[in-house]
Structure formats: structure tokens, C-alpha cells
Amino acid sequence: MTILELQGAGFAYGSRRVLDDISVSLSEGDSLGLVGESGAGKSTILRLMLGLAAPRDGQVLFDGAPLSLRDRAQMRRFRASVQPVFQDPYSSLDPRQRIDRIIGEPLRSLGLASGADAQRRIAEALDSVGLPADTARRYPHEFSGGQRQRIAIARAVVSRPRLLLADEPVSALDVTTRVQVLELLDRLRRENGLSLVMVSHDLTAIAAACDRTVVLQNGRVVEQGATATVLHDPQDPYTRALVDAVPRLPR
Ligand SMILES: Nc1ncnc2c1ncn2[C@@H]1O[C@H](COP(=O)(O)OP(=O)(O)OP(=O)(O)O)[C@@H](O)[C@H]1O
């Protein structure tokens, strides 16, 4: 079943059009990479997919129904189902809050669990990202970048979402940690049937995490398909230039 779909979506900041006629859909278990040079519109697509902005043209469908930012019941289901993971695990975690409070935030704001039930779900989320239970009682500054990104991912999965939207989730991390966080995302997908949209400049990360890839140029889709095909047999000259800029792509 389709979880989230953009149908002919267009967007503009003021009079400046930045997206045109974008159609992409995510079903259970799908993983989709969004690539394209800086300014191509990747983050803006994530904003539409997260319900942080409404498209000027076309529509966003959630479980087959148009997403309405004013429909509170629908937005509550949407927020529990579709969760973001941000780029920078340093600035995305409030340094004054204990980890259990940070991870429990979606449970509180969505009214999903409280008290012992919430603590159980926080412990489960920590376990699912490979962090020990005592992490809950500590503060962000006690953790490395990779551990912080695991904490951010624990916060993203605590509401038991169906879809994660990740904007450059590994670009702030060193190479070894990158691989570990990509493996974690892959395991969460396999074990929990999670779907993933990932924006990245790093085509190696896209190749590791995403079955399908959409290539954007100036707010338009120039190519989309199976990641292996898009990266190893690009049809569009723009995609070819992106791929040629990477010294070695894994086969
Ligand atoms: N708040 C804003 N106000 C005005 N223009 C914006 C705003 N945010 C983004 N833009 C413009 O919209 C276009 C698309 O930006 P967007 O951030 O979606 O691209 P991107 O592909 O994610 O880029 P990057 O890889 O650099 O993050 C760019 O031309 C950008 O300058």
C-alpha cells in the first residue's frame, strides 16, 4: 500500500519557483534516494513530504487521502507514521535535556504513551539502535556524533513510524561511523518494514541505502529508477555528470 505520494507537486518561495511537477510515491518497505546538486530542491521535497509546507500545485497524499495541515486527526496519524531524521546530530538534540526526555518527545507531543509505558518504549527504541539502556539517563554531550545520530534515530522510531525522511543523515559523520549508521538504517528497514527517503550528496551512501533513486535538477525530475541502473547506466547527461564526479562507486 502507498504510504506517501507527491502528485505533480510544485512549490515556490515567494515568486521563485523551485519545484515543478514532482511525482514520487513510497510504499511499505520502499527506500528512495533523492540526489542532485545543491539547490536542486531536495530539502524542499522533504519539507512537502513532512507536511511542513503545502505544495502550490498538485498534492501530497497520505494513505491515499490528500494531506491537510488543518485536519488535526489526520496530522496526528501522519506525524506518528512519518518521522524526520536530520543532518546534524549536534544541533538536533537539545543539550539541556536528558536522552530519555529527548527520545520520548514524540510520545508526549502525540499523546502516544506516558509513565512506565513511555519508559518501556524509550528503552525499546534505544535497544533497536544498538545503544545501552543507561543511555536514557545521560545527556547529549556525553556522546559521539555517531552515537548522537543513533539517539536521533531512536527518537524518530519511538512512535513506531512507517516512513523515515532523512536529510543528509550521515554527512556530518566520519567515514566509519557513516557505514555503521547506514547499516543501522538498513537493519531497521528489514526488521521493522520501515520505508526510507534519504537525501544525500554522497552517492555511495545512496547506493548503500536506497533501492530506488530520483535525480533532480533545478526542481525537476530528470531521471528515476532502480538505484543500480541510475548510478551505473545513467541515461540523462546531468545524472552522468553527477556520477562521473564520484571517483569510485561500489558495484
Ligand atoms: N526559505 C527559503 N526562501 C527562499 N528560497 C529558498 C528557501 N529555501 C530554499 N530556497 C531556494 O530553493 C531552492 C531549492 O532549495 P533546497 O534547499 O530544496 O535545495 P537542495 O537540493 O536541498 O540543496 P542543498 O543540497 O544545498 O541542501 C534553492 O534555489 C534555494 O536557494
The ligand as a MOL file (V3000), in Angstrom:
LIG
                    3D

  0  0  0     0  0            999 V3000
M  V30 BEGIN CTAB
M  V30 COUNTS 31 33 0 0 0
M  V30 BEGIN ATOM
M  V30 1 N 13.4560 29.6730 2.8070 0
M  V30 2 C 13.7770 29.9050 1.5450 0
M  V30 3 N 13.4890 31.0740 0.9430 0
M  V30 4 C 13.7890 31.3100 -0.3480 0
M  V30 5 N 14.4010 30.4240 -1.1640 0
M  V30 6 C 14.7240 29.2330 -0.6240 0
M  V30 7 C 14.4380 28.9020 0.7420 0
M  V30 8 N 14.8870 27.6490 0.9800 0
M  V30 9 C 15.4240 27.2190 -0.1780 0
M  V30 10 N 15.3280 28.1590 -1.1430 0
M  V30 11 C 15.7640 28.0190 -2.5390 0
M  V30 12 O 15.0500 26.9330 -3.1170 0
M  V30 13 C 15.8720 26.1700 -3.9850 0
M  V30 14 C 15.8580 24.7250 -3.5420 0
M  V30 15 O 16.4590 24.6280 -2.2580 0
M  V30 16 P 16.6130 23.2540 -1.4750 0
M  V30 17 O 17.1930 23.5770 -0.1450 0
M  V30 18 O 15.3390 22.4860 -1.5300 0
M  V30 19 O 17.6980 22.5050 -2.3790 0
M  V30 20 P 18.6220 21.2600 -2.0210 0
M  V30 21 O 18.6590 20.4340 -3.2500 0
M  V30 22 O 18.1220 20.6100 -0.7840 0
M  V30 23 O 20.0090 21.9670 -1.7680 0
M  V30 24 P 21.1960 21.5490 -0.7490 0
M  V30 25 O 21.7490 20.2910 -1.3000 0
M  V30 26 O 22.1460 22.6970 -0.8460 0
M  V30 27 O 20.5760 21.3950 0.6060 0
M  V30 28 C 17.2510 26.8110 -3.9220 0
M  V30 29 O 17.3950 27.6330 -5.0400 0
M  V30 30 C 17.2270 27.6280 -2.6560 0
M  V30 31 O 18.0510 28.7740 -2.7660 0
M  V30 END ATOM
M  V30 BEGIN BOND
M  V30 1 1 1 2
M  V30 2 1 2 3
M  V30 3 2 2 7
M  V30 4 2 3 4
M  V30 5 1 4 5
M  V30 6 2 5 6
M  V30 7 1 6 7
M  V30 8 1 6 10
M  V30 9 1 7 8
M  V30 10 2 8 9
M  V30 11 1 9 10
M  V30 12 1 10 11
M  V30 13 1 11 12
M  V30 14 1 11 30
M  V30 15 1 12 13
M  V30 16 1 13 14
M  V30 17 1 13 28
M  V30 18 1 14 15
M  V30 19 1 15 16
M  V30 20 2 16 17
M  V30 21 1 16 18
M  V30 22 1 16 19
M  V30 23 1 19 20
M  V30 24 2 20 21
M  V30 25 1 20 22
M  V30 26 1 20 23
M  V30 27 1 23 24
M  V30 28 2 24 25
M  V30 29 1 24 26
M  V30 30 1 24 27
M  V30 31 1 28 29
M  V30 32 1 28 30
M  V30 33 1 30 31
M  V30 END BOND
M  V30 END CTAB
M  END
